[in-house]
Amino acid sequence: MILRFLPLLLIASPVAAQSVPSASPTGDQGGLAVTITADNAWQDLGVAIPAFATDADKPTAASAGGTVALGHAIADVITADLKNNGLFKPVGPSALPMLPYDQLAAPDFPGWQARGAEMLVQGAVVAGDDGMLGVSCGLYDVALRQQLKLANWKFAAADWRRAAHKCADMVYSRLSGENPFFDSRIAYIAETGTKDHRVKRLAIMDSDGANHRFITTGQALALTPRYSPDYRSILYLSYFNGAPRIYVYDVATNTQRLITESRNPTFAPRWSPDGQWVLYSMAISGNTNIYRVSAQGGPSQQLTDSPGINIGGSYSPDGRKIVFESDRSGSQQIYVMNADGTDQRRITFMGGRAATPEWSPRGDLIAFTHIAGNLRIAVMTPQGQDMRYLTDSWQDEAPTWSPNGRVVQFFRTTRDSGHTGIWQVDLTGRNERRLPTPVDASDPAWGPSR
């Protein structure tokens, strides 16, 4: 739980009333961060992130060690968060001097300016007598010599990485003007075993791949997880002895409840934005259609009724529409309908096939898998226009959005080995990275910001 923490020596100065000034690239000494101007162009700003200071090196229960080591580790995580999203290239603690604790209230602006920094992120970590950690994080405009933002948190020592993600979120939001996403979690399917005897377990991890945890044992096949809008539970499909069941798993209590079950093949359960409904697809007598059921269970309502395969289903952010895939035209294409199943219409006509659509949390784009030879991740408008590719590999599929709609996550299958892994790419399509997982990984689902 996040609690307000009494200010450390990092005393707040007046927040600058004016916007952050734009600047040109600063070269090797500075690093890069970004802000959005009126014309939506990215401008470069040099950012320095030294190790967080501490009043004394005290032992903690944190995995990173005592408060000195923890201060370095927190700055490392912040640096990685800002760098890995593709919009920032900050300079982290390994290339910067350590700060004395008594300098936190009065940053050495001339010194940082001489290093080429235009923005400074500095903070402190203090171990309390109750075993909790107090973490302060400040963002400063070096040229204006003003504090732009200051936040304080209190965390259990085991949750120290959340403090780092919270600080990165604060910096990202202030400099970009966008909603943050670093303090979020990812559910996915962990895969082991041979191709003919694949074990698929439900697993979760932080947005950067840390704090990994297996949820299910693998005795029953787990597929297509999705975090609930309130983060308390995970919706997923389970096959045990060939019988499909849709479960909601409570992460805090390690318990689960059954939503619906059938002897018929069932696919791709999805939450509605308000958490009141669950969409899923089910095959009966050769036809697959989309249904919805209350998140508390009960009877299902059929939303599609056409020959062939209707599958998938992702709500628009306002919950009024659903995007899904169907082969009713003769090949896999993407359709949109109202949430009650009315007004079903095809929106993809770009050639090839289209599958696994996912509506952006911003509502402005739909990500999907485009199948034309290779499988590639693409985006388009909700009207099916302005399609463009974000990836260009052999087999990329099943996109899921970051909470702010800036990054798309998916899983990639390697051509030669058949191994699968989770990847991320931003909307420019130029910044890809693979998330670390202990085993093969598929079916990622990015949860909302915490």
N, C-alpha and C positions, 0 to 999 in steps of 0.2 A: 504494500500500500504506500502511496506517495503522501507525505505529510509536509507541511511547511516547516522550514528549518530556520531557527534564529540566525540572523546574518552573522557571518564570520567577519574577518577583517576586510572582506571584500565589500566595502561600503558603497552604496549606490550613489552615483552623481546624477545630476539632472539628465534625463533622456533627451537626445537631440530631437528637436522638433522638425528639422529638415530631413529630406531623404538622403540616403547614402550617395555620395558623388560617384559618377562613373570615372573610369580611368583606363589607360591602355595597359597591355600586358607588361608585367614587371620583370620578366626574365627569370633566371635560375634561382635568385635569392628569395624571390617573393612567394611563389605559389599562386594558385588561381582560385578565386571564388567568383560568384556571379550575383548579379541583381538584374531585375527585369525593368527595362525602360518602357516608355509609353508605346513605342513601336514594337515591343515584345522582343527586342534584340538582347542577346546576352552580352554583358560587359564584364571585363576582367578586373578583379580586385585581389591584391596580394593579402594572404591570410597567414598568420603565425599562430601555432597552437603549442605552447610550451607545456611541460609537465605541470600538473596541478600541484600547488604548494601544500604544505601541512605544517601545523604548529609544532609537532614532535613526531618522530618515527615510532608509532605505536603498533603493536601487533593487532591483527584483525582476523576474523573468520573468513575473510574473502580469499578466493582461490589465488588472487594476484599477490597476496602477502601483506606486509605492513603498509602503513599509510604512505611512505615514500614510494615504494614500488607501485602502490595502487594509484598514486597521482600520475605516474608515468603511464600506467596501463589505461587509465581513463582517457588521457590525452591521445593515446594511440588509437583507441576505439573511435573517438570523435574524428580523428584524422582519416581513418579508414572509411567511416560512414560518408563523410563529405567527398572523399576522393572516389569511392566506388559507385556513386550514383551518376557519375559521368559529367557533372556540371562543375565540380570543384577540383582543384589540385593544390591542396594546402601543404604547408611545411609543418611537419610534426615534431614531437619532442626530441627525437634522436638527433636532429640537426639544429637544436636550439638550446640556449643556456637554461639551467634550472632557475626558477624564480625564488627569491627569499620571501618568506611568508609576509613580512611586514611591507612588501612592495605592492601587495594586492590592492590596497586602497588608493595607491597613486602609481599607476603604470608609468614606466619609463618611455614615454612617447617619443622623445628624440632618438633614443636608442633603437626602438623598433622601426622608426622611420628610416634610420640609416641602414637598416637591414632590408629595406624595400617593402616592408609590410604596410599595407593600408588598413587592414583589419587585424585585430588581436582578440584571441579567445583565451582567457586565462581564468583560473579558478582555484579552489582549495578543497581538500578533503580532510575531515577531522573525525577521529574515532571517539564516540561518546562512551560514557561509563555504562550505558545500558546495552552496549554491543552494537548499536546502530551507527551508521555513517552519516555525517552531515556533509553534503556536497553543495558548493556554490559555483556558479558558472556565469561569467560576464563576457559580453561582446562589446568591443570598443572600436570607435573610428579613430585611427591613429592621426590622420591629417587634421581632423576637427578637435582631437584631444577630448573626446566626449564618450561617455558610456551610452550605448544604444539599447542594451538589454541586460537585465540581471535576474537570475532565478536561483532559488535555494530549494533543496530537497532533503528529505531524510529517508534513508533506505536501510533495510537489513543488509548486512555485509555480503550475503550471498547474492544479492541483487545489484551489486555495484555496476554491472554493465548497463543496467537500465538508466542509471544516472548519466552515463556517457551518452547513451542514445537520446535521452531527454535534452542534454546540452546540444547535441548535434541537431536535433529537431528545432530547438530555439534559434540556432544560428541559421539554419536553412530557411526557416519561415521569415526571419527578419531580413535576410539578404535577398531572397527570391520573391517574397510576397505570396508564396504558395503554402498550402497545408503541408505539414510534415508527415513522415512515414517511417522513420528509423526505429522508433519504439513500437514495433509491431511484431507479430509472430507468423510463422508459416507452417501449415500442415501439409504433409505429403505422404506418398506411399513408398516405403523402404522395401527394396527388392533384393532377394538373395536366392541362391539355388540355381539349378540348371534350367534350361529353357522349357523342358517338359515337366519340371517339378518346381515351379516358381513359388517362393514364399513371399507374400505381400503383407507387410505390416503397416499400421497407421503410426506415423511419427510426427513430432513437432519440433520446432527450433526457432531461435530468434531470426530476425530479418537478415542478419549477417552470417547465419549458419551456426552460431554459438548456442550453448545450453540445449544441446540435442537430447531428445527423450523419445524412446519407443513407447507407444501407447498400448498396442495390442500384441499378442504373443506370436501370431502367425498361424495358429491352429485353424483359424477361419480366414478366408481370403478377404482382404480389405481393399476397397476401391473408392476413388473420387471423393475425397474429404472436402468439407467446406466449414470454415469458422462461422459461428453464429454472429449476428450483428452486435450482441452484447459481450462477446468474447468468452462467455462462460462455458460454451460447449462446442463440439465438433459434430457435424452431420456427416455420415458416411454410409456406404453400401457394404454389406458383409454377405459372403456366400459360405454357408456351412452345410456340408453334405449336399451341395447342389441347390440348396434353398436360399433364395435372396431375401435379405431383410435390410430395412433402413433403420439405423440406430442414431440416437443423439447421445454422444459421450460427454459426460460432465468432467471437465479437466480437473477441477478442484477436489472432487470427491472420488474420482476414479470409478465412477459408476455410469451405467448407460441404461437407456430405456428404448423400447421398441416403438417405432412410429407406424410402420406397416410391413407386412410380409406377404409373399405370394409364392406359388409354385412356378409362376411364369417368369421368364427372364426379365430382369429389372435393371435400369441404368440411371446414372447421373443425377442423384438427388441434389437439389439446390434450394437455398433459403430465399424467401422474399425479403425485401429490405427491412421490413418491420418485424421480421422473425415470426410472423403469425402463420405462414404457409410454407410448405415444402413441395417443390416441383419434382417430378421424376418421370421416367419413361418406362413403359412395360409392353412386352410383346405378347399378343394373344392371336392364335390362329394365323400366324404369318404376318400380321400387321403390328407395327410398333407405334404407340401413341403416347401423348404427354398427358399426365394427370397432375392434380394437386390435392394435397391432403393437409388438414390442420396440423400444426407443429405439435399438438397435443395428441395426435392420432385420431382415429375415427374413419368414417367412409371417405372414399376418394371421389373426386369429380373429374371426368374426362374432358380435356380441353381441345384435343384434335381428333379427327375422325376421317382419315383419308387412307387409301391403299398405300402400302409401302412402309417406309420407316420414317417416323417423326421422333426426333431424339434431341437431347440436350435441354436447353432452356435456361435463360439468364434474364433476370428482371432488369428493367431500366431503374436508375436510382430512385425515381419517384414511385416505383411499383405499379405504374399504369400499363406498361407494355412488357412483352416477353420476346426475346430473340431466340430462335431455335433453328435446327437444321432438318431438312426433309428431302427425300428423293422422289417426291410425288411428280416432279417434272421429268424424271428419268435419270437424274444424277443428283448427288448431294449438293444442295444449295441452301442458302440462308434465307429465312423468312422472319417476319415480325407479325405479332398479333397482340390484341388487347389482353389484359390480364385475365379476362373471363373467357378467352378463347375466340372471341369474335374478330372479324376483319383480318383474316390471315392473308398475307401478301408476300410475294417473293421480292427480295431486294438485291440479290447477286446475279449479275449477268456478264461477268468478266472473263468467262472461259475457265476451263478446269473445274474442279470441285471445291466446295467450301464446307468446313466442318468446325465443331467446337467453338461456337461464338460466345463471347463474353463482353457484356456491356461495361464500359468504363464508369467508374464512380462519379466522374464529372458529367456523364451523359452525352458527351460530344462525339465519342468514337465507339466502335465495336472492334475488338480484336478477335481474330479467328485463324484457323489453319487453312491455308490455301494449298490445294493438291493439284499440281500440274507438273508431273515428273517427280520432283522432290516435294517434300512437305516443308512449307515455310510459314512463319508467323507474319501476318499482315494486319493492317488496320484500315477501316473505312468509316464513313459517316453512317449514322443510323438510317439514312436513305439509300445506302449501298453505293455511295459515290466516293471519288478521290481515294481509291485503294492504293496503298503503297506497302512495300515489304519492309519489315524490320529485321529479318534474318535471311540468310542465304546459305543454308546448310543442307545436308541430306535428308534429315528427318527431325523437324522441330514441330511440336504440337502441344495442344491443351494450354492456351494462354490464360493467365490470371493477372489481375491488375494490382499495383501498389495502391494503398489507401488514397493517395492523392492523384492517381491517374497519370503519373509521370513516367512510370516504369512498368514494363510487362515482363512477367515471369513465365517460363514454359519448361518443358523437358525435352532433351535432345538425346537421340539414339545414335551411337557411333556406328558408322557403316561396317567397319572391319570386325569389331568385337561384339557388337550388339549391346554394349553397356549403355545405361541411361544415367543422365545427370540433370540437375536443375540449373537453369541458366536465367540470367536477367539481361534485358536490353532496354535502353531508354527510347523515347519517342523519336530521337534523331536516327536511330538504327546504327549509330557509330560506336556505341559504348556497350559492349557485351562483357559479361563475366560469369564464371561458374561458381555456384555456392558449394562450399565443402559439405559433404555428407559422408558418413562412415561406410555406407553401402550404396548400391545403385538406387536411383531415386526417380519417381515419376509422379504424375498427377498433382502438381503443386497447387496450393490454395493460399493466397495471401490474406491474412486477417486484417481487420480495421486497426487504426492507430489506437494505442492504449492511453 
